[in-house]
Amino acid sequence: MQEEVRNAADTSLTAYSSAETLYRRGQFADALALLDRSSLTHTQAPMLNLAAACCLALGRVAEAEAYCHRAIDISPDFIEAHNNLGIALRRSGRFREAETAYRRVLEIRPDQASAHTNLGRILETQGALDAARAAHLRALECDPDEAGAHTNLGACCMQLGRFGEAEAVFRRAASLAPHDAHVHFNLGTALKKLARFDEAQAAYRQALTLRPDHVDARLNLAHLLLGMGQMREGWALFEARHEAGGWFDRPRTGIPMWRGEPLAGKSLIVWTEQGFGDSLQFCRYLPMLKAQGLARLTFVCRSALRELFATIDGVDACITVEDPAAVPSHDFQCLLMSLPHRFGTTLESVPAALPYLRVPRERAHAWRDRLPAGGFKVGLVWAGDPRHHAAHLHAVDRLRSLSAQAYLPILRVPGATFVSLQKGASTQPEIDTLPPALRPVDMMNEVTDFADTAAIIEQLDLVITVDTSVAHLAGALNRPVWILSRYDGCWRWLYEGDDSSPWYPNARLFRQTRPGEWDEVIERVAAALRGALKAQCPRRPSRLAP
């Protein structure tokens, strides 16, 4: 009897060892098949857990969860099975159940660093950032020399806006893993948030020295250089976005990409990319293409911009990305944001012939006389698009956006008529939270696209906005615009220098002096508005100088 037990144990060990070897080689399907063929798998918790690990590697999450539960039924305190169960539940989007699984691991073994790390990550997913930070700190108490744990803590600190702490943590990670390109990339990002641009540049370049194919490092370095005014290298590096998924709708035709070939007598199709603001800023290059002798220039944009972009000089046809079947054959195609690179744009050669957009005649007529007559009219935008579909974009929006009530010091400035330009299902209704006497005129429910918004802006004396597409729209129309820029502002406004913009000479920037501190910015804007209104008396010109 003892020999039979011993033989069964030997057989089990052999099957497990062979499957584990296959797993370590990345042969997950073969390892799982071997485990499934063994009758002992159904009675051995380690074999069931290894089968779960194979399923996780193969993306078969539901099967992994089932294997974990069977392993735990056999061995309730088997922490590896609880950990894999947490992973399976997290991938299924069942975050609270995953948290329970990780906490069960820590009940069994309180000093397991990886469980604290996993708990921290799942808490981050649920938005419990302070609790997540505490979990990451506990992981480091258990294993202070684990570079990955430092990286996880640093990433959490970045979300909390604790950039100084993140820098220190990332530096420690870099000392533990000096050849890890991603560690230097993270350090560069923290330094950029701290506005230490030369140090950030060095960190990004170190990441690229270690791993030249690190796309995120190339893109972040591109943005950094562009913000520092080093545009020639910045635009070249920015072409790395071609390698990053999700940045734009990749053209789906077989048309050759334009890389600077002569255009005389040729046809070219230009595809918009990224957000509305990017399209509004860089459509200025389209007339420059036509000036090279193009026989036909077609622009593909989002439908909300079509009517407005049809007014651009030199554009023969403007079609929408929502109708790809309408794209005709052309000699070349190009992405809109590659044009600054193709034209060799530097800080001194930014094309700033304004306005380069015009309000379509029928829209101007439709909106004429809709605003209150007389007075100094100021358009307001206090928030951007939340963009919940993309975590990194949503994080940026939270940094740039305010509430309507944050604008109360501006709304209390006497002598101005305020007009809302705010769109958004969650942000536009914030007008109702303002005192009735201070609420701006709001006609945005009648606005269908950017041509309507442009028709309103044309009748305003000034636009005050956070960093959104409306800032670019007002700038492209050559209307005076004051832009509230966050501390680590977008590269297009430049990181240092005066408060003007090479892209929009009629724009004025009001920059944060401390991360997250908007009150002081709002007070400066309100004071500037009082000064501007005082300067208008007794006669108000049709344009306000920036």
VEXFINU-979104 format. One record per residue (C-alpha): z, y, x; residue in three letters; residue number from 1. Coordinates in Angstrom, 1 decimal, always signed. Example, Ala and Ser with C-alpha at 12.3 -4.5 7.8 and 13.67 -1.06 7.14 Angstrom:
BEGIN
+7.8; -4.5; +12.3; ALA; 1;
+7.1; -1.1; +13.7; SER; 2;
END
This chain:
BEGIN
+0.0; +0.0; +0.0; MET; 1;
+0.9; +2.4; +2.8; GLN; 2;
-2.4; +1.5; +4.5; GLU; 3;
-4.3; +2.4; +1.4; GLU; 4;
-2.6; +5.8; +1.2; VAL; 5;
-3.2; +6.3; +4.9; ARG; 6;
-6.9; +5.5; +4.5; ASN; 7;
-7.2; +7.8; +1.5; ALA; 8;
-5.6; +10.6; +3.4; ALA; 9;
-8.0; +10.0; +6.4; ASP; 10;
-11.0; +10.0; +4.0; THR; 11;
-9.8; +13.2; +2.4; SER; 12;
-9.2; +14.8; +5.8; LEU; 13;
-12.7; +13.7; +7.0; THR; 14;
-14.4; +15.1; +3.9; ALA; 15;
-12.5; +18.3; +4.1; TYR; 16;
-13.2; +18.8; +7.8; SER; 17;
-16.9; +18.1; +7.3; SER; 18;
-17.1; +20.5; +4.4; ALA; 19;
-15.2; +23.2; +6.3; GLU; 20;
-17.6; +22.9; +9.3; THR; 21;
-20.5; +23.4; +7.0; LEU; 22;
-18.8; +26.3; +5.4; TYR; 23;
-18.2; +28.0; +8.7; ARG; 24;
-21.8; +27.6; +9.6; ARG; 25;
-22.8; +29.4; +6.4; GLY; 26;
-24.1; +26.2; +4.7; GLN; 27;
-22.2; +26.9; +1.6; PHE; 28;
-24.4; +24.8; -0.8; ALA; 29;
-24.2; +21.8; +1.5; ASP; 30;
-20.4; +22.1; +1.8; ALA; 31;
-20.0; +22.4; -1.9; LEU; 32;
-22.2; +19.4; -2.5; ALA; 33;
-20.2; +17.3; -0.1; LEU; 34;
-16.9; +18.3; -1.8; LEU; 35;
-18.4; +17.5; -5.3; ASP; 36;
-19.4; +14.0; -4.1; ARG; 37;
-15.9; +13.3; -3.0; SER; 38;
-13.7; +11.8; -5.7; SER; 39;
-10.7; +13.1; -3.7; LEU; 40;
-11.7; +16.7; -4.3; THR; 41;
-10.3; +16.6; -7.8; HIS; 42;
-6.8; +15.7; -6.6; THR; 43;
-6.6; +17.8; -3.4; GLN; 44;
-5.7; +21.5; -3.7; ALA; 45;
-7.2; +22.5; -0.3; PRO; 46;
-10.5; +20.8; -1.2; MET; 47;
-10.6; +22.5; -4.5; LEU; 48;
-9.9; +25.9; -2.9; ASN; 49;
-12.6; +25.3; -0.3; LEU; 50;
-15.0; +24.6; -3.2; ALA; 51;
-13.9; +27.9; -4.7; ALA; 52;
-14.7; +29.7; -1.4; ALA; 53;
-18.1; +28.1; -1.3; CYS; 54;
-18.8; +29.3; -4.9; CYS; 55;
-17.7; +32.8; -4.0; LEU; 56;
-20.1; +32.8; -1.1; ALA; 57;
-22.9; +31.6; -3.4; LEU; 58;
-22.1; +34.2; -6.1; GLY; 59;
-21.0; +31.6; -8.6; ARG; 60;
-17.9; +33.5; -9.6; VAL; 61;
-17.0; +31.6; -12.9; ALA; 62;
-17.1; +28.2; -11.0; GLU; 63;
-14.9; +29.7; -8.3; ALA; 64;
-12.3; +30.8; -10.8; GLU; 65;
-12.3; +27.3; -12.4; ALA; 66;
-11.8; +25.6; -9.0; TYR; 67;
-8.9; +28.1; -8.2; CYS; 68;
-7.1; +27.3; -11.4; HIS; 69;
-7.4; +23.5; -10.8; ARG; 70;
-6.0; +24.0; -7.2; ALA; 71;
-3.1; +26.1; -8.5; ILE; 72;
-2.3; +23.5; -11.2; ASP; 73;
-1.9; +20.9; -8.5; ILE; 74;
-0.1; +23.2; -6.0; SER; 75;
+1.4; +26.2; -7.8; PRO; 76;
+2.5; +28.0; -4.6; ASP; 77;
-0.9; +27.5; -2.8; PHE; 78;
-1.4; +31.1; -1.7; ILE; 79;
-5.0; +30.7; -0.5; GLU; 80;
-6.0; +29.6; -4.0; ALA; 81;
-4.2; +32.6; -5.6; HIS; 82;
-6.0; +34.9; -3.1; ASN; 83;
-9.4; +33.4; -4.0; ASN; 84;
-8.6; +33.6; -7.6; LEU; 85;
-7.9; +37.3; -7.1; GLY; 86;
-11.3; +37.8; -5.5; ILE; 87;
-13.1; +35.9; -8.3; ALA; 88;
-11.3; +38.0; -10.9; LEU; 89;
-12.1; +41.2; -9.1; ARG; 90;
-15.8; +40.4; -8.9; ARG; 91;
-15.7; +39.6; -12.7; SER; 92;
-14.3; +43.1; -13.3; GLY; 93;
-11.0; +41.8; -14.5; ARG; 94;
-8.9; +44.1; -12.2; PHE; 95;
-5.5; +43.7; -13.8; ARG; 96;
-5.7; +39.9; -13.7; GLU; 97;
-6.8; +40.2; -10.0; ALA; 98;
-3.8; +42.4; -9.3; GLU; 99;
-1.5; +39.8; -10.9; THR; 100;
-3.1; +37.1; -8.6; ALA; 101;
-2.5; +39.2; -5.5; TYR; 102;
+1.1; +40.0; -6.5; ARG; 103;
+1.7; +36.3; -7.0; ARG; 104;
+0.6; +35.7; -3.4; VAL; 105;
+3.2; +38.3; -2.3; LEU; 106;
+5.9; +36.7; -4.3; GLU; 107;
+5.3; +33.5; -2.4; ILE; 108;
+4.8; +35.2; +1.0; ARG; 109;
+5.8; +38.9; +1.1; PRO; 110;
+4.7; +39.4; +4.6; ASP; 111;
+1.0; +38.4; +4.2; GLN; 112;
-1.0; +41.4; +5.4; ALA; 113;
-4.3; +40.4; +3.8; SER; 114;
-2.6; +40.1; +0.3; ALA; 115;
-1.3; +43.7; +0.7; HIS; 116;
-4.7; +44.8; +1.7; THR; 117;
-6.3; +43.0; -1.3; ASN; 118;
-3.7; +44.5; -3.6; LEU; 119;
-4.4; +48.0; -2.2; GLY; 120;
-8.1; +47.6; -2.8; ARG; 121;
-7.7; +46.5; -6.4; ILE; 122;
-5.3; +49.4; -7.0; LEU; 123;
-7.9; +51.8; -5.7; GLU; 124;
-10.4; +50.3; -8.1; THR; 125;
-8.0; +51.1; -10.9; GLN; 126;
-7.5; +54.7; -9.7; GLY; 127;
-3.8; +54.1; -8.6; ALA; 128;
-4.4; +55.7; -5.2; LEU; 129;
-0.8; +56.4; -4.2; ASP; 130;
+0.2; +52.9; -5.0; ALA; 131;
-2.9; +51.6; -3.1; ALA; 132;
-1.9; +53.7; +0.0; ARG; 133;
+1.6; +52.2; -0.2; ALA; 134;
+0.1; +48.7; -0.2; ALA; 135;
-2.1; +49.5; +2.8; HIS; 136;
+0.9; +50.9; +4.7; LEU; 137;
+2.8; +47.7; +3.9; ARG; 138;
-0.2; +45.7; +5.3; ALA; 139;
+0.1; +47.6; +8.5; LEU; 140;
+3.8; +46.9; +8.7; GLU; 141;
+3.0; +43.2; +8.5; CYS; 142;
+0.2; +43.4; +11.1; ASP; 143;
+0.1; +46.8; +12.9; PRO; 144;
-2.8; +45.8; +15.2; ASP; 145;
-5.3; +44.9; +12.6; GLU; 146;
-8.2; +47.4; +12.8; ALA; 147;
-9.5; +46.5; +9.4; GLY; 148;
-6.1; +47.4; +7.8; ALA; 149;
-6.2; +50.8; +9.5; HIS; 150;
-9.7; +51.3; +8.2; THR; 151;
-8.7; +50.4; +4.6; ASN; 152;
-5.8; +52.9; +4.8; LEU; 153;
-8.0; +55.6; +6.1; GLY; 154;
-10.5; +55.0; +3.3; ALA; 155;
-7.7; +55.3; +0.8; CYS; 156;
-6.5; +58.5; +2.4; CYS; 157;
-10.0; +60.0; +2.2; MET; 158;
-10.0; +59.4; -1.6; GLN; 159;
-6.6; +61.1; -1.8; LEU; 160;
-7.8; +64.1; +0.2; GLY; 161;
-5.4; +63.4; +3.0; ARG; 162;
-8.0; +64.0; +5.7; PHE; 163;
-5.7; +64.6; +8.6; GLY; 164;
-3.9; +61.3; +8.0; GLU; 165;
-7.3; +59.6; +7.6; ALA; 166;
-8.4; +61.0; +11.0; GLU; 167;
-5.2; +59.6; +12.7; ALA; 168;
-5.7; +56.2; +11.1; VAL; 169;
-9.4; +56.0; +12.0; PHE; 170;
-8.6; +57.0; +15.6; ARG; 171;
-6.1; +54.1; +15.8; ARG; 172;
-8.7; +51.8; +14.3; ALA; 173;
-11.2; +53.0; +17.0; ALA; 174;
-8.7; +52.2; +19.8; SER; 175;
-8.3; +48.7; +18.4; LEU; 176;
-12.0; +48.1; +17.8; ALA; 177;
-13.9; +50.5; +20.1; PRO; 178;
-17.2; +48.7; +19.7; HIS; 179;
-17.2; +48.7; +15.9; ASP; 180;
-19.8; +51.3; +14.9; ALA; 181;
-18.4; +51.6; +11.3; HIS; 182;
-15.0; +52.7; +12.7; VAL; 183;
-16.6; +55.6; +14.5; HIS; 184;
-18.7; +56.4; +11.4; PHE; 185;
-15.5; +56.6; +9.3; ASN; 186;
-13.9; +58.9; +11.9; LEU; 187;
-16.9; +61.1; +11.8; GLY; 188;
-16.6; +61.4; +8.1; THR; 189;
-13.0; +62.4; +8.2; ALA; 190;
-13.7; +65.0; +10.9; LEU; 191;
-16.5; +66.5; +8.8; LYS; 192;
-14.1; +66.8; +5.9; LYS; 193;
-11.8; +68.7; +8.3; LEU; 194;
-14.7; +71.0; +9.2; ALA; 195;
-14.5; +69.9; +12.8; ARG; 196;
-18.2; +69.6; +13.1; PHE; 197;
-18.8; +69.1; +16.8; ASP; 198;
-16.3; +66.3; +16.9; GLU; 199;
-17.8; +64.7; +13.8; ALA; 200;
-21.2; +64.9; +15.4; GLN; 201;
-19.9; +63.1; +18.5; ALA; 202;
-18.4; +60.4; +16.4; ALA; 203;
-21.6; +59.8; +14.4; TYR; 204;
-23.6; +59.7; +17.6; ARG; 205;
-21.2; +57.1; +19.1; GLN; 206;
-21.7; +55.0; +15.9; ALA; 207;
-25.4; +55.2; +16.5; LEU; 208;
-25.1; +54.3; +20.2; THR; 209;
-23.3; +51.1; +19.2; LEU; 210;
-25.6; +50.4; +16.3; ARG; 211;
-28.8; +52.4; +16.1; PRO; 212;
-29.7; +50.8; +12.7; ASP; 213;
-26.6; +52.2; +11.0; HIS; 214;
-28.4; +54.0; +8.2; VAL; 215;
-25.3; +55.8; +6.8; ASP; 216;
-24.5; +57.2; +10.2; ALA; 217;
-28.0; +58.5; +10.6; ARG; 218;
-27.9; +60.1; +7.1; LEU; 219;
-24.5; +61.6; +7.6; ASN; 220;
-25.5; +63.0; +11.0; LEU; 221;
-28.7; +64.4; +9.4; ALA; 222;
-26.6; +66.2; +6.8; HIS; 223;
-24.2; +67.4; +9.5; LEU; 224;
-27.0; +68.8; +11.7; LEU; 225;
-28.7; +70.5; +8.7; LEU; 226;
-25.4; +72.1; +7.7; GLY; 227;
-25.0; +73.3; +11.3; MET; 228;
-28.5; +74.8; +11.2; GLY; 229;
-30.0; +72.2; +13.6; GLN; 230;
-32.8; +71.5; +11.2; MET; 231;
-35.6; +70.0; +13.3; ARG; 232;
-33.5; +67.0; +14.3; GLU; 233;
-31.7; +66.9; +11.0; GLY; 234;
-34.9; +66.6; +8.9; TRP; 235;
-36.2; +63.8; +11.2; ALA; 236;
-32.9; +61.8; +10.8; LEU; 237;
-33.0; +62.5; +7.1; PHE; 238;
-36.0; +60.3; +6.8; GLU; 239;
-33.5; +57.4; +7.1; ALA; 240;
-33.0; +57.7; +3.4; ARG; 241;
-36.2; +55.6; +3.1; HIS; 242;
-34.1; +52.7; +4.3; GLU; 243;
-31.1; +53.4; +2.0; ALA; 244;
-31.4; +51.8; -1.5; GLY; 245;
-30.7; +53.9; -4.6; GLY; 246;
-31.6; +57.3; -3.1; TRP; 247;
-34.8; +57.8; -5.1; PHE; 248;
-37.3; +56.1; -7.3; ASP; 249;
-39.5; +54.6; -4.7; ARG; 250;
-43.2; +55.1; -5.4; PRO; 251;
-44.7; +51.9; -6.8; ARG; 252;
-48.3; +52.5; -6.0; THR; 253;
-50.4; +51.4; -3.0; GLY; 254;
-51.3; +55.0; -2.0; ILE; 255;
-50.8; +55.7; +1.8; PRO; 256;
-47.8; +57.9; +2.7; MET; 257;
-48.8; +61.3; +4.0; TRP; 258;
-47.5; +61.8; +7.5; ARG; 259;
-49.1; +65.1; +8.3; GLY; 260;
-52.8; +64.2; +8.2; GLU; 261;
-55.3; +67.0; +7.4; PRO; 262;
-55.4; +67.6; +3.6; LEU; 263;
-58.6; +69.7; +3.2; ALA; 264;
-60.6; +68.2; +0.3; GLY; 265;
-58.0; +65.5; -0.3; LYS; 266;
-55.7; +64.6; -3.2; SER; 267;
-51.9; +64.2; -2.8; LEU; 268;
-49.2; +63.1; -5.2; ILE; 269;
-45.6; +64.3; -4.5; VAL; 270;
-42.7; +62.4; -6.0; TRP; 271;
-39.4; +64.0; -6.8; THR; 272;
-36.2; +62.4; -5.6; GLU; 273;
-32.5; +62.6; -5.9; GLN; 274;
-30.9; +65.2; -8.3; GLY; 275;
-32.2; +68.1; -10.3; PHE; 276;
-30.9; +70.6; -7.7; GLY; 277;
-32.9; +68.9; -4.9; ASP; 278;
-36.1; +69.1; -7.0; SER; 279;
-35.5; +72.8; -7.8; LEU; 280;
-34.8; +73.6; -4.2; GLN; 281;
-37.7; +71.8; -2.5; PHE; 282;
-40.5; +72.3; -5.0; CYS; 283;
-41.1; +75.6; -3.1; ARG; 284;
-43.1; +73.5; -0.6; TYR; 285;
-45.8; +72.6; -3.2; LEU; 286;
-47.8; +75.8; -2.9; PRO; 287;
-47.7; +75.3; +0.9; MET; 288;
-49.4; +72.0; +0.5; LEU; 289;
-52.1; +73.5; -1.7; LYS; 290;
-52.7; +76.2; +0.9; ALA; 291;
-53.8; +73.4; +3.3; GLN; 292;
-56.9; +72.9; +1.3; GLY; 293;
-55.9; +70.2; -1.1; LEU; 294;
-58.5; +69.5; -3.8; ALA; 295;
-55.8; +68.1; -6.1; ARG; 296;
-52.0; +68.2; -6.1; LEU; 297;
-50.0; +66.2; -8.6; THR; 298;
-46.2; +66.4; -8.9; PHE; 299;
-44.1; +63.6; -10.4; VAL; 300;
-40.8; +64.9; -11.7; CYS; 301;
-38.1; +64.1; -14.3; ARG; 302;
-39.0; +65.1; -17.9; SER; 303;
-36.3; +67.8; -18.1; ALA; 304;
-38.1; +69.7; -15.3; LEU; 305;
-41.8; +69.1; -16.3; ARG; 306;
-42.4; +72.3; -18.4; GLU; 307;
-40.8; +74.5; -15.7; LEU; 308;
-42.6; +72.8; -12.8; PHE; 309;
-45.9; +73.1; -14.4; ALA; 310;
-45.7; +76.9; -13.6; THR; 311;
-45.7; +76.3; -9.8; ILE; 312;
-48.6; +77.8; -8.0; ASP; 313;
-51.1; +75.2; -6.9; GLY; 314;
-49.8; +72.3; -8.9; VAL; 315;
-52.9; +70.8; -10.7; ASP; 316;
-50.9; +68.2; -12.8; ALA; 317;
-47.2; +67.6; -13.5; CYS; 318;
-46.3; +64.2; -14.9; ILE; 319;
-43.0; +62.5; -15.4; THR; 320;
-41.3; +59.6; -13.7; VAL; 321;
-40.6; +58.2; -17.1; GLU; 322;
-44.3; +57.5; -17.5; ASP; 323;
-45.4; +55.7; -14.3; PRO; 324;
-48.6; +54.4; -16.0; ALA; 325;
-49.9; +58.0; -16.0; ALA; 326;
-50.0; +58.2; -12.2; VAL; 327;
-53.7; +58.3; -11.1; PRO; 328;
-55.1; +57.3; -7.7; SER; 329;
-54.7; +59.8; -4.8; HIS; 330;
-55.6; +59.9; -1.1; ASP; 331;
-52.0; +60.3; -0.1; PHE; 332;
-48.5; +60.4; -1.5; GLN; 333;
-45.3; +62.0; -0.2; CYS; 334;
-41.6; +62.3; -1.2; LEU; 335;
-40.6; +65.8; -2.0; LEU; 336;
-37.7; +66.0; +0.4; MET; 337;
-39.9; +64.8; +3.3; SER; 338;
-41.8; +68.1; +3.1; LEU; 339;
-39.4; +70.2; +5.2; PRO; 340;
-39.8; +67.6; +8.0; HIS; 341;
-43.6; +67.5; +7.7; ARG; 342;
-43.7; +71.3; +7.9; PHE; 343;
-41.2; +71.5; +10.8; GLY; 344;
-38.8; +73.7; +8.9; THR; 345;
-36.2; +75.4; +11.1; THR; 346;
-33.5; +77.9; +10.2; LEU; 347;
-35.9; +80.7; +11.0; GLU; 348;
-38.8; +79.3; +9.0; SER; 349;
-37.2; +78.4; +5.7; VAL; 350;
-39.8; +79.3; +3.1; PRO; 351;
-38.2; +81.9; +0.9; ALA; 352;
-41.0; +83.6; -1.0; ALA; 353;
-39.3; +84.2; -4.3; LEU; 354;
-39.6; +83.6; -7.2; PRO; 355;
-41.5; +80.4; -6.9; TYR; 356;
-40.6; +79.3; -10.5; LEU; 357;
-41.5; +81.2; -13.7; ARG; 358;
-40.4; +80.9; -17.3; VAL; 359;
-43.2; +79.4; -19.4; PRO; 360;
-44.5; +82.2; -21.7; ARG; 361;
-43.7; +80.4; -25.0; GLU; 362;
-40.1; +79.7; -23.8; ARG; 363;
-39.6; +83.3; -22.8; ALA; 364;
-40.8; +84.4; -26.3; HIS; 365;
-38.6; +81.8; -28.1; ALA; 366;
-35.4; +83.0; -26.3; TRP; 367;
-36.2; +86.7; -26.4; ARG; 368;
-33.5; +88.8; -28.2; ASP; 369;
-31.2; +85.8; -28.6; ARG; 370;
-28.5; +87.2; -26.3; LEU; 371;
-26.2; +90.1; -27.3; PRO; 372;
-28.0; +93.4; -26.8; ALA; 373;
-26.9; +95.7; -24.0; GLY; 374;
-24.1; +95.3; -21.5; GLY; 375;
-23.9; +93.5; -18.2; PHE; 376;
-24.6; +89.8; -18.9; LYS; 377;
-23.1; +87.1; -16.7; VAL; 378;
-23.9; +83.4; -17.0; GLY; 379;
-21.2; +80.8; -16.2; LEU; 380;
-21.2; +77.2; -15.0; VAL; 381;
-17.9; +75.6; -14.1; TRP; 382;
-18.7; +71.9; -13.7; ALA; 383;
-21.4; +69.6; -12.6; GLY; 384;
-22.6; +66.2; -13.9; ASP; 385;
-19.7; +63.7; -13.6; PRO; 386;
-22.3; +60.9; -12.6; ARG; 387;
-19.9; +58.0; -13.4; HIS; 388;
-22.7; +55.6; -12.5; HIS; 389;
-22.3; +56.2; -8.8; ALA; 390;
-18.8; +56.3; -7.3; ALA; 391;
-19.8; +58.5; -4.3; HIS; 392;
-21.6; +61.0; -6.4; LEU; 393;
-18.7; +61.1; -8.9; HIS; 394;
-16.3; +61.7; -6.0; ALA; 395;
-18.4; +64.7; -4.9; VAL; 396;
-18.6; +66.0; -8.5; ASP; 397;
-14.8; +66.0; -8.7; ARG; 398;
-14.6; +68.1; -5.6; LEU; 399;
-17.1; +70.8; -6.8; ARG; 400;
-16.2; +70.9; -10.5; SER; 401;
-13.6; +73.0; -12.3; LEU; 402;
-12.3; +73.3; -15.8; SER; 403;
-13.3; +76.1; -18.2; ALA; 404;
-9.8; +77.4; -18.0; GLN; 405;
-10.0; +77.9; -14.3; ALA; 406;
-12.5; +80.7; -15.0; TYR; 407;
-10.0; +82.7; -17.1; LEU; 408;
-9.5; +85.3; -14.3; PRO; 409;
-13.2; +85.9; -14.4; ILE; 410;
-13.4; +85.9; -18.2; LEU; 411;
-10.7; +88.6; -18.3; ARG; 412;
-12.7; +91.1; -16.2; VAL; 413;
-13.6; +93.9; -18.7; PRO; 414;
-17.1; +95.3; -19.1; GLY; 415;
-19.1; +92.1; -18.9; ALA; 416;
-20.7; +89.9; -21.6; THR; 417;
-20.3; +86.2; -20.6; PHE; 418;
-22.8; +83.6; -21.5; VAL; 419;
-22.2; +79.9; -21.0; SER; 420;
-24.9; +77.9; -19.1; LEU; 421;
-22.6; +74.8; -19.1; GLN; 422;
-24.2; +71.5; -20.2; LYS; 423;
-22.4; +68.2; -20.5; GLY; 424;
-20.8; +66.0; -23.1; ALA; 425;
-17.4; +66.3; -21.6; SER; 426;
-17.6; +69.8; -20.0; THR; 427;
-19.4; +72.0; -22.6; GLN; 428;
-16.7; +71.4; -25.3; PRO; 429;
-14.1; +72.8; -22.9; GLU; 430;
-15.1; +76.2; -24.2; ILE; 431;
-12.9; +75.4; -27.2; ASP; 432;
-9.8; +75.3; -24.9; THR; 433;
-10.3; +79.0; -24.1; LEU; 434;
-8.6; +81.8; -26.0; PRO; 435;
-11.1; +82.8; -28.8; PRO; 436;
-11.4; +86.3; -27.6; ALA; 437;
-12.4; +85.2; -24.1; LEU; 438;
-14.9; +82.5; -25.0; ARG; 439;
-18.4; +83.0; -23.6; PRO; 440;
-21.5; +83.1; -25.8; VAL; 441;
-22.7; +79.5; -26.1; ASP; 442;
-26.2; +78.5; -27.1; MET; 443;
-26.5; +75.5; -24.9; MET; 444;
-26.7; +73.1; -27.8; ASN; 445;
-30.1; +74.5; -28.5; GLU; 446;
-31.3; +74.0; -24.9; VAL; 447;
-33.6; +71.0; -24.5; THR; 448;
-34.6; +71.3; -20.8; ASP; 449;
-34.6; +73.5; -17.7; PHE; 450;
-37.3; +75.7; -19.1; ALA; 451;
-34.9; +76.8; -21.9; ASP; 452;
-32.1; +77.4; -19.4; THR; 453;
-34.5; +79.4; -17.2; ALA; 454;
-35.4; +81.6; -20.2; ALA; 455;
-31.8; +82.4; -20.7; ILE; 456;
-31.2; +83.1; -17.0; ILE; 457;
-34.1; +85.5; -16.9; GLU; 458;
-32.2; +87.8; -19.3; GLN; 459;
-28.9; +87.8; -17.3; LEU; 460;
-27.8; +90.2; -14.6; ASP; 461;
-25.8; +87.6; -12.7; LEU; 462;
-25.1; +83.9; -12.6; VAL; 463;
-21.7; +82.6; -11.4; ILE; 464;
-21.7; +78.8; -10.9; THR; 465;
-20.2; +75.9; -9.0; VAL; 466;
-22.6; +74.1; -6.7; ASP; 467;
-24.9; +72.6; -9.4; THR; 468;
-28.6; +72.6; -10.3; SER; 469;
-28.2; +75.9; -12.1; VAL; 470;
-27.5; +77.6; -8.7; ALA; 471;
-30.9; +76.4; -7.5; HIS; 472;
-32.6; +77.4; -10.8; LEU; 473;
-31.2; +80.9; -10.6; ALA; 474;
-32.1; +81.1; -6.9; GLY; 475;
-35.7; +79.9; -7.6; ALA; 476;
-36.1; +82.5; -10.3; LEU; 477;
-34.8; +85.1; -7.8; ASN; 478;
-31.9; +86.1; -10.0; ARG; 479;
-28.6; +87.1; -8.5; PRO; 480;
-26.3; +84.1; -8.2; VAL; 481;
-22.8; +83.7; -6.9; TRP; 482;
-22.0; +80.1; -5.8; ILE; 483;
-18.5; +78.7; -5.6; LEU; 484;
-18.7; +76.3; -2.6; SER; 485;
-16.0; +73.6; -1.8; ARG; 486;
-14.4; +73.5; +1.6; TYR; 487;
-16.6; +70.8; +2.9; ASP; 488;
-19.6; +72.3; +1.2; GLY; 489;
-23.0; +70.9; +0.9; CYS; 490;
-25.2; +71.0; +4.0; TRP; 491;
-27.8; +73.2; +2.3; ARG; 492;
-25.4; +76.2; +2.3; TRP; 493;
-24.7; +75.9; +6.0; LEU; 494;
-21.2; +75.2; +7.2; TYR; 495;
-20.6; +78.4; +9.2; GLU; 496;
-21.8; +81.9; +9.2; GLY; 497;
-21.9; +84.6; +6.6; ASP; 498;
-21.9; +84.1; +2.9; ASP; 499;
-25.7; +84.4; +2.4; SER; 500;
-28.2; +81.6; +2.1; SER; 501;
-31.5; +81.2; +4.0; PRO; 502;
-32.9; +79.4; +0.9; TRP; 503;
-32.0; +82.0; -1.7; TYR; 504;
-31.7; +85.6; -0.3; PRO; 505;
-30.4; +86.8; -3.6; ASN; 506;
-27.5; +84.3; -3.5; ALA; 507;
-23.9; +84.9; -2.4; ARG; 508;
-21.5; +82.1; -1.4; LEU; 509;
-17.8; +82.1; -2.2; PHE; 510;
-16.4; +79.4; +0.0; ARG; 511;
-13.0; +77.6; -0.2; GLN; 512;
-10.8; +78.4; +2.7; THR; 513;
-8.6; +75.3; +2.1; ARG; 514;
-9.6; +71.9; +0.7; PRO; 515;
-9.1; +71.7; -3.1; GLY; 516;
-7.9; +75.3; -3.4; GLU; 517;
-9.9; +77.1; -6.0; TRP; 518;
-7.5; +79.7; -7.3; ASP; 519;
-8.1; +82.0; -4.3; GLU; 520;
-11.9; +81.6; -4.7; VAL; 521;
-11.7; +82.5; -8.3; ILE; 522;
-9.7; +85.6; -7.6; GLU; 523;
-12.3; +86.7; -5.0; ARG; 524;
-15.1; +86.2; -7.5; VAL; 525;
-13.2; +88.2; -10.2; ALA; 526;
-12.5; +91.0; -7.7; ALA; 527;
-16.2; +91.1; -6.6; ALA; 528;
-17.3; +91.2; -10.3; LEU; 529;
-15.0; +94.1; -11.0; ARG; 530;
-16.5; +95.9; -8.0; GLY; 531;
-20.0; +95.1; -9.1; ALA; 532;
-19.4; +96.4; -12.7; LEU; 533;
-17.8; +99.5; -11.3; LYS; 534;
-20.9; +100.1; -9.1; ALA; 535;
-23.1; +99.8; -12.2; GLN; 536;
-21.6; +102.8; -13.9; CYS; 537;
-23.0; +104.9; -15.3; PRO; 538;
-26.5; +103.4; -15.0; ARG; 539;
-27.1; +99.6; -14.7; ARG; 540;
-30.2; +98.5; -12.8; PRO; 541;
-32.2; +95.4; -13.8; SER; 542;
-31.1; +93.5; -10.7; ARG; 543;
-27.7; +93.1; -9.0; LEU; 544;
-27.8; +93.1; -5.2; ALA; 545;
-26.1; +90.1; -3.7; PRO; 546;
END
